[in-house]
Amino acid sequence: MVDETVFQGGVNTVRRRGDRVHRPVTAAAPAIHRLLRHLRAAGFDAAPEPLGYDDEGNEVLSYLDGDVHNALPAELRTPELLASAATLLRRCHDASATFVPEPDDRWQLPPRSPVEVVCHGDLAPYNCVVRAGRVVGFIDFDNAHPAPRVWDLAYAVYRFAPLHAPTNPDSAGTPEEQAQRAAAFCRAYGIAPRAELLDTVVDRLTALLATLRGRAEAGDAASQAHIAAGHPALYEEDIRYVRAQRDRLLHVFAAAPDHPW
């Protein structure tokens, strides 16, 4: 009998059985499985491989070995980990750029224009697999959707810098230190940090709040639990923080060297 390990995430209960992961299926699963197969065919092997469905209707995916952190502990807030996450995101985006959506694809988040890539949709430490101090894989593509690169990049920077207000329990560092990490992430991805990134962080969090509240009103239990736990207040405070610190962050963007630490 194969041993089973149960992981209780913020949204899903996930079961690992040997080298396979069994997850609750969503309406987006067919499109996401096509995407994951496309990524692997394009040379990106740092995402789970779709292996069909089990007898209970769960999707089955290959298991990526490593550690996953809800938020980065201090010892992992390193230039090496930051660069590994950014370069892996660039590889993922580049591989997805040739993916051709089908008319009946059902994404959990609406596509956004201009469509440049298929975004992961929730790129954060809690969806990154870490080994030896580096991000080596991405998991949980449930929120993948076609969109511009900066839409994904902004949320990743928000989580990894992190661009959080001091009142957020996952916050770390001064605004200057956060801006340096954000700039380093962008440069490792291959773009210069600009005002558009910060403005997109605000837009991305605003959209996240609307999605969270819409799902809760539609009866989604996980979204209702997030709201009950006070998550909207954290996002709203982070939006105010990024807006208030915008000029300060941009000043550091302009002055930050390629390797600020």
C-alpha contacts under 8 A as a table, 3 or more apart, distances in Angstrom:
res1	aa1	res2	aa2	distance
2	V	17	R	6.04
2	V	18	G	6.12
3	D	17	R	5.91
3	D	18	G	6.55
4	E	15	R	6.48
4	E	16	R	5.53
4	E	17	R	4.74
4	E	18	G	7.21
5	T	15	R	5.62
5	T	16	R	5.05
5	T	17	R	6.68
6	V	13	T	6.98
6	V	14	V	5.82
6	V	15	R	4.52
6	V	16	R	6.37
7	F	13	T	5.83
7	F	14	V	5.06
7	F	15	R	6.14
7	F	16	R	7.87
8	Q	11	V	7.92
8	Q	12	N	6.43
8	Q	13	T	4.66
8	Q	14	V	6.37
9	G	12	N	5.32
9	G	13	T	5.99
9	G	14	V	7.38
10	G	222	A	7.24
11	V	222	A	5.42
11	V	223	S	7.93
12	N	23	R	7.19
12	N	24	P	6.79
13	T	23	R	6.90
13	T	24	P	7.40
14	V	21	V	6.90
14	V	22	H	5.94
14	V	23	R	4.99
14	V	24	P	7.43
15	R	21	V	5.70
15	R	22	H	5.16
15	R	23	R	6.66
16	R	19	D	7.15
16	R	20	R	5.77
16	R	21	V	4.45
16	R	22	H	6.26
16	R	63	Y	7.49
17	R	20	R	5.34
17	R	21	V	6.19
17	R	22	H	7.57
19	D	62	S	6.10
19	D	63	Y	5.18
20	R	60	V	6.54
20	R	61	L	5.66
20	R	62	S	4.66
20	R	63	Y	5.06
21	V	60	V	5.56
21	V	61	L	5.11
21	V	62	S	5.95
21	V	63	Y	5.66
22	H	54	D	7.65
22	H	58	N	5.83
22	H	59	E	5.69
22	H	60	V	4.70
22	H	61	L	6.60
23	R	58	N	5.31
23	R	59	E	5.36
23	R	60	V	6.55
24	P	57	G	7.56
24	P	58	N	4.81
24	P	59	E	6.29
25	V	29	A	6.27
25	V	57	G	7.02
25	V	58	N	5.24
25	V	59	E	5.43
26	T	29	A	5.40
26	T	142	D	7.59
27	A	30	P	7.36
27	A	106	R	6.35
27	A	107	W	7.62
27	A	108	Q	7.69
28	A	31	A	5.59
28	A	32	I	6.12
28	A	105	D	7.10
28	A	106	R	4.93
28	A	107	W	5.02
28	A	108	Q	6.15
28	A	142	D	7.10
29	A	32	I	4.97
29	A	33	H	5.89
29	A	59	E	7.73
29	A	142	D	7.49
30	P	33	H	5.23
30	P	34	R	6.30
30	P	105	D	7.56
31	A	34	R	5.14
31	A	35	L	6.19
31	A	101	P	7.76
31	A	105	D	5.49
31	A	106	R	6.74
31	A	107	W	7.34
32	I	35	L	4.85
32	I	36	L	6.10
32	I	141	F	6.96
32	I	142	D	7.22
32	I	144	A	7.14
33	H	36	L	5.05
33	H	37	R	6.18
33	H	50	P	5.68
34	R	37	R	5.20
34	R	38	H	6.12
35	L	38	H	4.97
35	L	39	L	6.15
35	L	96	S	7.43
35	L	99	F	6.89
36	L	39	L	5.09
36	L	40	R	6.39
36	L	47	A	6.99
36	L	48	P	7.08
36	L	49	E	6.39
36	L	50	P	6.78
37	R	40	R	5.28
37	R	41	A	6.21
37	R	49	E	6.79
37	R	50	P	7.07
38	H	41	A	5.03
38	H	42	A	6.12
38	H	95	A	7.83
38	H	96	S	7.34
38	H	99	F	6.66
39	L	42	A	5.06
39	L	43	G	6.46
39	L	44	F	5.17
39	L	45	D	7.17
39	L	47	A	7.91
39	L	92	C	7.20
39	L	95	A	5.58
39	L	96	S	6.11
40	R	43	G	5.12
40	R	44	F	4.83
40	R	45	D	5.16
40	R	47	A	7.80
40	R	49	E	7.72
41	A	44	F	7.27
42	A	95	A	5.50
43	G	95	A	7.21
44	F	47	A	7.22
44	F	91	R	6.90
44	F	92	C	6.39
44	F	95	A	6.52
45	D	48	P	7.69
46	A	136	V	6.31
46	A	137	G	4.32
46	A	138	F	6.23
47	A	64	L	7.67
47	A	137	G	5.69
47	A	138	F	5.29
47	A	139	I	6.13
48	P	61	L	5.80
48	P	62	S	5.18
48	P	63	Y	6.53
48	P	64	L	6.62
48	P	138	F	7.71
48	P	139	I	6.58
49	E	61	L	5.44
49	E	62	S	5.14
50	P	59	E	7.76
50	P	60	V	6.24
50	P	61	L	4.56
50	P	62	S	6.64
51	L	59	E	7.58
51	L	60	V	5.17
51	L	61	L	5.20
51	L	62	S	6.97
52	G	59	E	5.92
52	G	60	V	5.40
52	G	61	L	7.37
53	Y	56	E	7.89
53	Y	57	G	5.80
53	Y	58	N	5.42
53	Y	59	E	4.35
53	Y	60	V	5.18
54	D	57	G	5.41
54	D	58	N	5.50
54	D	59	E	6.48
54	D	60	V	6.54
55	D	58	N	7.48
64	L	129	V	7.13
64	L	137	G	7.05
65	D	129	V	7.28
66	G	129	V	5.35
66	G	130	V	5.29
66	G	131	R	5.31
67	D	129	V	5.42
67	D	130	V	5.00
67	D	131	R	6.52
68	V	125	P	6.89
68	V	126	Y	5.75
68	V	127	N	6.84
68	V	128	C	5.92
68	V	129	V	5.14
68	V	130	V	6.24
69	H	72	L	6.02
69	H	73	P	7.86
69	H	125	P	5.68
69	H	126	Y	5.06
69	H	127	N	7.97
69	H	128	C	7.64
70	N	125	P	5.91
70	N	126	Y	4.33
71	A	125	P	5.68
71	A	126	Y	6.53
71	A	170	D	6.37
72	L	75	E	7.96
72	L	76	L	5.94
72	L	77	R	6.38
72	L	125	P	6.38
72	L	160	F	7.81
73	P	76	L	5.55
73	P	77	R	6.74
74	A	77	R	5.34
75	E	78	T	7.12
76	L	81	L	6.66
76	L	133	G	6.38
77	R	81	L	6.87
77	R	82	L	7.22
78	T	81	L	5.41
78	T	82	L	6.24
79	P	82	L	5.11
79	P	83	A	5.97
79	P	184	A	7.85
79	P	261	W	7.25
80	E	83	A	5.25
80	E	84	S	6.09
80	E	133	G	7.26
80	E	134	R	6.49
81	L	84	S	5.06
81	L	85	A	6.25
81	L	133	G	5.86
81	L	134	R	4.54
81	L	135	V	6.09
82	L	85	A	5.33
82	L	86	A	6.32
82	L	134	R	7.91
82	L	160	F	7.28
82	L	181	R	7.77
82	L	184	A	7.65
82	L	185	F	6.09
83	A	86	A	5.11
83	A	87	T	6.01
83	A	184	A	7.38
83	A	185	F	6.09
83	A	188	A	5.41
83	A	189	Y	7.67
84	S	87	T	5.34
84	S	88	L	6.01
84	S	134	R	5.71
84	S	135	V	5.45
84	S	136	V	7.45
85	A	88	L	5.23
85	A	89	L	6.14
85	A	134	R	7.43
85	A	135	V	5.30
85	A	136	V	7.77
85	A	185	F	8.00
86	A	89	L	5.10
86	A	90	R	6.29
86	A	185	F	5.59
86	A	186	C	7.15
86	A	188	A	5.66
86	A	189	Y	4.81
87	T	90	R	5.02
87	T	91	R	6.29
87	T	188	A	5.88
87	T	189	Y	5.08
88	L	91	R	5.03
88	L	92	C	6.15
88	L	135	V	7.69
88	L	136	V	7.56
88	L	137	G	7.73
89	L	92	C	5.00
89	L	93	H	6.11
89	L	189	Y	7.17
90	R	93	H	5.13
90	R	94	D	6.06
90	R	189	Y	5.51
90	R	190	G	7.70
91	R	94	D	5.12
91	R	95	A	6.11
92	C	95	A	5.22
92	C	96	S	6.18
93	H	96	S	5.07
93	H	97	A	6.17
93	H	117	V	5.66
93	H	118	V	6.62
93	H	119	C	6.90
93	H	149	R	7.22
94	D	97	A	5.28
94	D	98	T	7.89
94	D	117	V	7.25
95	A	98	T	6.65
95	A	99	F	7.82
96	S	99	F	5.21
96	S	117	V	5.53
96	S	118	V	5.55
97	A	116	E	6.26
97	A	117	V	4.47
97	A	118	V	6.73
98	T	117	V	7.81
99	F	117	V	7.87
99	F	118	V	7.62
101	P	105	D	6.63
102	E	105	D	5.40
107	W	110	P	6.40
107	W	111	P	7.67
107	W	143	N	7.13
107	W	144	A	6.92
107	W	145	H	5.85
108	Q	142	D	7.10
108	Q	143	N	5.59
108	Q	144	A	7.41
108	Q	145	H	7.46
109	L	121	G	7.96
109	L	143	N	6.02
109	L	144	A	7.24
109	L	145	H	6.12
110	P	145	H	6.72
110	P	146	P	7.92
111	P	115	V	7.44
111	P	145	H	5.56
111	P	146	P	4.84
111	P	147	A	5.60
112	R	115	V	6.18
112	R	146	P	6.37
112	R	147	A	4.54
112	R	148	P	6.93
113	S	147	A	5.85
113	S	148	P	6.51
114	P	147	A	6.28
114	P	148	P	5.54
115	V	118	V	7.76
115	V	146	P	5.62
115	V	147	A	4.36
115	V	148	P	5.09
116	E	146	P	7.19
116	E	147	A	5.90
116	E	148	P	4.79
116	E	149	R	6.27
117	V	146	P	5.75
117	V	147	A	5.87
117	V	148	P	6.12
117	V	149	R	6.23
118	V	144	A	6.44
118	V	145	H	5.27
118	V	146	P	4.14
118	V	147	A	6.00
118	V	148	P	7.97
119	C	144	A	5.32
119	C	145	H	5.42
119	C	146	P	5.88
119	C	147	A	6.09
119	C	148	P	7.60
119	C	149	R	6.94
119	C	151	W	7.51
119	C	152	D	5.58
120	H	123	L	6.10
120	H	141	F	5.67
120	H	143	N	6.46
120	H	144	A	4.43
120	H	145	H	6.95
120	H	152	D	6.73
121	G	141	F	7.12
121	G	142	D	7.79
121	G	143	N	4.77
121	G	144	A	4.73
121	G	145	H	6.59
121	G	152	D	6.10
122	D	127	N	7.37
122	D	141	F	7.55
122	D	143	N	6.38
122	D	144	A	7.69
122	D	152	D	7.60
122	D	155	Y	7.28
122	D	156	A	7.69
123	L	127	N	6.19
123	L	128	C	7.45
123	L	138	F	7.80
123	L	152	D	7.05
123	L	155	Y	6.75
123	L	156	A	5.22
123	L	159	R	7.95
124	A	127	N	5.49
124	A	128	C	6.56
124	A	155	Y	7.62
124	A	156	A	5.64
124	A	159	R	5.53
124	A	160	F	6.81
125	P	128	C	5.06
125	P	129	V	7.96
125	P	159	R	7.21
125	P	160	F	7.13
127	N	138	F	5.80
127	N	139	I	5.16
127	N	140	D	6.22
128	C	135	V	6.25
128	C	136	V	7.50
128	C	137	G	5.80
128	C	138	F	4.70
128	C	139	I	6.22
129	V	135	V	5.64
129	V	136	V	5.73
129	V	137	G	4.91
129	V	138	F	6.06
129	V	139	I	7.34
130	V	133	G	6.26
130	V	134	R	5.34
130	V	135	V	4.44
130	V	136	V	5.72
130	V	137	G	7.21
131	R	134	R	5.50
131	R	135	V	6.52
131	R	136	V	6.55
140	D	143	N	7.78
141	F	144	A	5.27
147	A	151	W	6.67
148	P	151	W	5.60
148	P	152	D	7.52
149	R	152	D	5.68
149	R	153	L	6.20
150	V	153	L	4.70
150	V	154	A	5.66
150	V	197	L	6.72
150	V	200	T	7.24
151	W	154	A	5.53
151	W	155	Y	6.82
151	W	200	T	6.57
151	W	201	V	7.92
151	W	204	R	6.88
152	D	155	Y	5.46
152	D	156	A	6.28
153	L	156	A	5.08
153	L	157	V	6.10
153	L	186	C	7.87
153	L	197	L	7.83
154	A	157	V	5.20
154	A	158	Y	6.09
154	A	197	L	5.66
154	A	198	L	7.16
154	A	200	T	5.98
154	A	201	V	5.01
154	A	204	R	7.39
155	Y	158	Y	4.90
155	Y	159	R	6.29
155	Y	201	V	6.08
155	Y	204	R	6.74
155	Y	205	L	7.92
156	A	159	R	5.22
156	A	160	F	5.96
157	V	160	F	5.05
157	V	161	A	5.44
157	V	162	P	6.49
157	V	163	L	7.17
157	V	182	A	5.64
157	V	185	F	6.85
157	V	186	C	7.91
158	Y	161	A	5.95
158	Y	162	P	5.05
158	Y	163	L	4.68
158	Y	164	H	7.09
158	Y	182	A	7.92
158	Y	201	V	6.63
159	R	162	P	4.73
159	R	163	L	6.69
159	R	164	H	7.87
160	F	163	L	7.71
160	F	181	R	7.82
160	F	182	A	7.59
161	A	178	Q	5.04
161	A	179	A	7.11
161	A	181	R	5.08
161	A	182	A	5.12
161	A	185	F	7.94
162	P	170	D	7.89
162	P	171	S	6.26
162	P	172	A	6.65
162	P	178	Q	6.02
162	P	181	R	7.93
162	P	182	A	7.66
163	L	171	S	7.40
163	L	175	P	7.86
163	L	178	Q	6.18
163	L	179	A	7.84
163	L	238	D	7.33
163	L	242	V	6.91
164	H	167	T	7.94
164	H	168	N	6.07
164	H	170	D	7.27
164	H	171	S	5.03
164	H	172	A	7.57
164	H	238	D	5.32
164	H	241	Y	7.22
164	H	242	V	7.74
165	A	168	N	5.49
165	A	171	S	6.30
165	A	237	E	6.62
165	A	238	D	5.18
165	A	241	Y	5.53
165	A	242	V	7.84
166	P	169	P	7.53
166	P	171	S	5.71
166	P	172	A	7.49
167	T	171	S	7.34
167	T	234	L	7.90
168	N	171	S	5.30
168	N	234	L	6.17
168	N	238	D	7.68
172	A	178	Q	7.59
173	G	176	E	7.81
173	G	177	E	5.55
173	G	178	Q	6.03
174	T	177	E	5.12
174	T	178	Q	6.12
175	P	178	Q	5.02
175	P	179	A	6.03
175	P	245	Q	7.29
175	P	248	R	7.46
175	P	249	L	6.62
176	E	179	A	5.07
176	E	180	Q	6.19
176	E	248	R	7.48
176	E	249	L	6.54
176	E	252	V	6.36
177	E	180	Q	5.05
177	E	181	R	6.31
178	Q	181	R	5.19
178	Q	182	A	6.11
179	A	182	A	4.93
179	A	183	A	6.03
179	A	249	L	5.31
179	A	250	L	7.72
179	A	252	V	6.06
179	A	253	F	6.41
180	Q	183	A	5.12
180	Q	184	A	6.13
180	Q	252	V	6.62
180	Q	253	F	6.89
180	Q	256	A	6.11
180	Q	260	P	6.31
181	R	184	A	4.98
181	R	185	F	6.12
181	R	260	P	7.85
182	A	185	F	5.12
182	A	186	C	6.31
182	A	193	P	7.56
183	A	186	C	5.16
183	A	187	R	6.19
183	A	192	A	7.35
183	A	193	P	5.38
183	A	253	F	5.85
183	A	256	A	6.92
184	A	187	R	5.17
184	A	188	A	6.06
184	A	258	D	6.44
184	A	259	H	6.72
184	A	260	P	7.25
185	F	188	A	5.19
185	F	189	Y	6.20
186	C	189	Y	5.02
186	C	190	G	6.22
186	C	191	I	5.45
186	C	192	A	6.04
186	C	193	P	5.71
187	R	190	G	4.84
187	R	191	I	5.21
187	R	192	A	5.71
187	R	193	P	7.17
187	R	258	D	6.94
188	A	191	I	7.63
193	P	197	L	6.74
193	P	253	F	6.07
194	R	197	L	5.67
194	R	198	L	7.38
194	R	250	L	7.15
194	R	253	F	7.13
195	A	198	L	5.37
195	A	199	D	6.30
195	A	250	L	6.63
196	E	199	D	5.10
196	E	200	T	5.98
197	L	200	T	5.10
197	L	201	V	6.26
198	L	201	V	5.03
198	L	202	V	6.62
198	L	242	V	7.09
198	L	246	R	7.12
199	D	202	V	5.29
199	D	203	D	6.38
200	T	203	D	4.82
200	T	204	R	5.78
201	V	204	R	5.06
201	V	205	L	6.18
201	V	239	I	7.95
202	V	205	L	5.31
202	V	206	T	6.11
202	V	239	I	5.54
202	V	242	V	7.20
202	V	243	R	7.64
203	D	206	T	5.05
203	D	207	A	6.15
204	R	207	A	5.14
204	R	208	L	6.13
205	L	208	L	4.84
205	L	209	L	6.20
205	L	235	Y	6.54
205	L	239	I	6.99
206	T	209	L	5.23
206	T	210	A	6.40
206	T	239	I	7.84
207	A	210	A	5.07
207	A	211	T	6.15
208	L	211	T	5.10
208	L	212	L	6.04
209	L	212	L	5.07
209	L	213	R	6.13
209	L	232	P	6.46
209	L	235	Y	7.47
210	A	213	R	5.29
210	A	214	G	5.96
211	T	214	G	5.04
211	T	215	R	6.04
212	L	215	R	5.33
212	L	216	A	6.19
212	L	223	S	5.70
212	L	227	I	7.83
213	R	216	A	5.02
213	R	217	E	6.14
213	R	223	S	7.23
213	R	224	Q	7.96
213	R	227	I	7.77
214	G	217	E	5.19
214	G	218	A	6.26
215	R	218	A	4.99
215	R	219	G	6.48
215	R	220	D	5.40
215	R	223	S	6.14
215	R	224	Q	7.91
216	A	219	G	5.18
216	A	220	D	4.98
216	A	221	A	6.81
216	A	222	A	7.78
216	A	223	S	4.98
216	A	224	Q	4.83
216	A	227	I	7.95
217	E	220	D	7.33
219	G	224	Q	7.53
220	D	223	S	5.54
220	D	224	Q	6.30
221	A	224	Q	5.01
221	A	225	A	6.15
222	A	225	A	5.04
222	A	226	H	6.33
223	S	226	H	5.03
223	S	227	I	6.29
224	Q	227	I	5.16
224	Q	228	A	6.14
225	A	228	A	4.98
225	A	229	A	6.12
226	H	229	A	5.09
226	H	230	G	6.60
226	H	231	H	5.69
226	H	232	P	7.89
227	I	230	G	5.23
227	I	231	H	5.58
227	I	232	P	6.16
228	A	231	H	7.64
230	G	233	A	5.70
230	G	234	L	6.97
231	H	234	L	5.21
231	H	235	Y	6.47
232	P	235	Y	5.15
232	P	236	E	6.07
233	A	236	E	5.07
233	A	237	E	6.11
234	L	237	E	5.20
234	L	238	D	6.16
235	Y	238	D	4.99
235	Y	239	I	6.17
236	E	239	I	5.10
236	E	240	R	6.40
237	E	240	R	5.10
237	E	241	Y	6.10
238	D	241	Y	4.86
238	D	242	V	6.15
239	I	242	V	5.34
239	I	243	R	6.27
240	R	243	R	5.20
240	R	244	A	6.02
241	Y	244	A	5.06
241	Y	245	Q	5.99
242	V	245	Q	5.20
242	V	246	R	5.69
243	R	246	R	5.16
244	A	247	D	7.82
245	Q	248	R	5.25
245	Q	249	L	6.00
246	R	249	L	5.21
246	R	250	L	6.11
247	D	250	L	5.06
247	D	251	H	6.14
248	R	251	H	5.21
248	R	252	V	6.63
249	L	252	V	5.26
249	L	253	F	6.24
250	L	253	F	4.80
250	L	254	A	6.26
251	H	254	A	5.31
251	H	255	A	6.48
252	V	255	A	5.06
252	V	256	A	5.54
253	F	256	A	5.35
256	A	259	H	7.92
256	A	260	P	6.19
257	P	260	P	5.32
